[in-house]
Amino acid sequence: MRKAVGQFGEDFATRYLKKKGYRVLARNWKAMGVELDIVCKYEGELVFVEVKTRRSRVAGDPEDSVTVLKRSHLERAAHAYLDTLSDHDVPWRVDVVAINLVEGNDPEVVHFEGI
C-alpha cells in the first residue's frame, strides 16, 4: 500500500509540474544510494524534486519528513546527476512537492521551491 501511495504521488506531482510548465527529464533517477524522484527543467534551471505523499496527517505533514539528513542525500544525488552533464555550471535547486490525500476530495498539493 505504501509503495502504491508513493507511486500515485509521483505520478500526480509529475502531472502537476508539467501543467506549471516544467519539462520532466527523468524520474526515479538513482545514484550514490539515493534517488531523485523527478528531475525537471524550468526557466533554464534544473530542478530536483522530492515528492512526499501522505494519506493522513497523523504523523505530520508530508514535508516534515524531509529532514536535514534527507536534504544532504538529495544534494549528494543532485551533484551526482550534475556530474553526468557536459555543463556542470547549470543553475539548479531542490524542490519538495508535498501531497496530502484527503478521502473524498482532490489531493492537496504544496510546492516548496528551493529548499
Contacts in CASP RR format, 6 or more apart in sequence:
PFRMAT RR
TARGET T0000
AUTHOR 0000-0000-0000
METHOD contacts of the structure
MODEL  1
MRKAVGQFGEDFATRYLKKKGYRVLARNWKAMGVELDIVCKYEGELVFVE
VKTRRSRVAGDPEDSVTVLKRSHLERAAHAYLDTLSDHDVPWRVDVVAIN
LVEGNDPEVVHFEGI
5 53 0 8 1.000
5 54 0 8 1.000
5 55 0 8 1.000
5 101 0 8 1.000
6 51 0 8 1.000
6 53 0 8 1.000
8 53 0 8 1.000
8 101 0 8 1.000
9 51 0 8 1.000
9 53 0 8 1.000
9 99 0 8 1.000
9 107 0 8 1.000
10 27 0 8 1.000
10 28 0 8 1.000
10 37 0 8 1.000
10 38 0 8 1.000
10 51 0 8 1.000
10 53 0 8 1.000
12 53 0 8 1.000
12 99 0 8 1.000
12 107 0 8 1.000
12 109 0 8 1.000
13 37 0 8 1.000
13 38 0 8 1.000
13 49 0 8 1.000
13 51 0 8 1.000
13 97 0 8 1.000
13 99 0 8 1.000
13 109 0 8 1.000
14 24 0 8 1.000
14 27 0 8 1.000
14 38 0 8 1.000
16 97 0 8 1.000
16 109 0 8 1.000
16 111 0 8 1.000
17 24 0 8 1.000
17 38 0 8 1.000
17 40 0 8 1.000
17 49 0 8 1.000
17 97 0 8 1.000
18 24 0 8 1.000
20 42 0 8 1.000
20 111 0 8 1.000
21 42 0 8 1.000
22 40 0 8 1.000
22 41 0 8 1.000
22 42 0 8 1.000
22 47 0 8 1.000
23 40 0 8 1.000
23 41 0 8 1.000
23 42 0 8 1.000
24 38 0 8 1.000
24 39 0 8 1.000
24 40 0 8 1.000
25 39 0 8 1.000
25 40 0 8 1.000
25 41 0 8 1.000
25 46 0 8 1.000
26 36 0 8 1.000
26 38 0 8 1.000
26 39 0 8 1.000
26 81 0 8 1.000
27 37 0 8 1.000
27 38 0 8 1.000
27 39 0 8 1.000
28 35 0 8 1.000
28 36 0 8 1.000
28 37 0 8 1.000
29 35 0 8 1.000
29 36 0 8 1.000
29 39 0 8 1.000
29 77 0 8 1.000
29 81 0 8 1.000
30 36 0 8 1.000
31 77 0 8 1.000
31 80 0 8 1.000
31 81 0 8 1.000
32 73 0 8 1.000
32 76 0 8 1.000
32 77 0 8 1.000
32 80 0 8 1.000
33 73 0 8 1.000
33 77 0 8 1.000
34 73 0 8 1.000
34 74 0 8 1.000
34 76 0 8 1.000
34 77 0 8 1.000
35 77 0 8 1.000
36 48 0 8 1.000
36 49 0 8 1.000
36 50 0 8 1.000
36 74 0 8 1.000
36 77 0 8 1.000
36 78 0 8 1.000
36 81 0 8 1.000
37 49 0 8 1.000
37 50 0 8 1.000
37 51 0 8 1.000
38 48 0 8 1.000
38 49 0 8 1.000
38 51 0 8 1.000
38 97 0 8 1.000
39 46 0 8 1.000
39 47 0 8 1.000
39 48 0 8 1.000
39 49 0 8 1.000
39 81 0 8 1.000
40 46 0 8 1.000
40 47 0 8 1.000
40 49 0 8 1.000
41 47 0 8 1.000
44 90 0 8 1.000
44 91 0 8 1.000
45 90 0 8 1.000
45 91 0 8 1.000
45 92 0 8 1.000
45 93 0 8 1.000
46 81 0 8 1.000
46 82 0 8 1.000
46 90 0 8 1.000
46 91 0 8 1.000
46 92 0 8 1.000
46 93 0 8 1.000
47 92 0 8 1.000
47 93 0 8 1.000
47 94 0 8 1.000
47 95 0 8 1.000
48 74 0 8 1.000
48 77 0 8 1.000
48 78 0 8 1.000
48 81 0 8 1.000
48 92 0 8 1.000
48 93 0 8 1.000
48 94 0 8 1.000
48 95 0 8 1.000
49 94 0 8 1.000
49 95 0 8 1.000
49 96 0 8 1.000
49 97 0 8 1.000
50 66 0 8 1.000
50 70 0 8 1.000
50 74 0 8 1.000
50 94 0 8 1.000
50 95 0 8 1.000
50 96 0 8 1.000
50 97 0 8 1.000
51 96 0 8 1.000
51 97 0 8 1.000
51 99 0 8 1.000
52 62 0 8 1.000
52 63 0 8 1.000
52 65 0 8 1.000
52 66 0 8 1.000
52 96 0 8 1.000
52 97 0 8 1.000
52 98 0 8 1.000
52 99 0 8 1.000
53 62 0 8 1.000
53 98 0 8 1.000
53 99 0 8 1.000
53 100 0 8 1.000
53 101 0 8 1.000
54 60 0 8 1.000
54 61 0 8 1.000
54 62 0 8 1.000
54 99 0 8 1.000
54 100 0 8 1.000
54 101 0 8 1.000
55 101 0 8 1.000
57 100 0 8 1.000
61 98 0 8 1.000
61 100 0 8 1.000
62 98 0 8 1.000
62 99 0 8 1.000
62 100 0 8 1.000
63 96 0 8 1.000
63 98 0 8 1.000
63 110 0 8 1.000
63 112 0 8 1.000
66 74 0 8 1.000
66 96 0 8 1.000
66 115 0 8 1.000
71 94 0 8 1.000
71 115 0 8 1.000
74 94 0 8 1.000
75 94 0 8 1.000
78 92 0 8 1.000
78 94 0 8 1.000
82 88 0 8 1.000
82 90 0 8 1.000
82 92 0 8 1.000
93 113 0 8 1.000
93 114 0 8 1.000
94 114 0 8 1.000
94 115 0 8 1.000
95 111 0 8 1.000
95 112 0 8 1.000
95 113 0 8 1.000
95 114 0 8 1.000
95 115 0 8 1.000
96 111 0 8 1.000
96 112 0 8 1.000
96 115 0 8 1.000
97 109 0 8 1.000
97 110 0 8 1.000
97 111 0 8 1.000
97 112 0 8 1.000
98 109 0 8 1.000
98 110 0 8 1.000
98 111 0 8 1.000
98 112 0 8 1.000
99 107 0 8 1.000
99 108 0 8 1.000
99 109 0 8 1.000
100 107 0 8 1.000
100 108 0 8 1.000
101 107 0 8 1.000
102 108 0 8 1.000
END
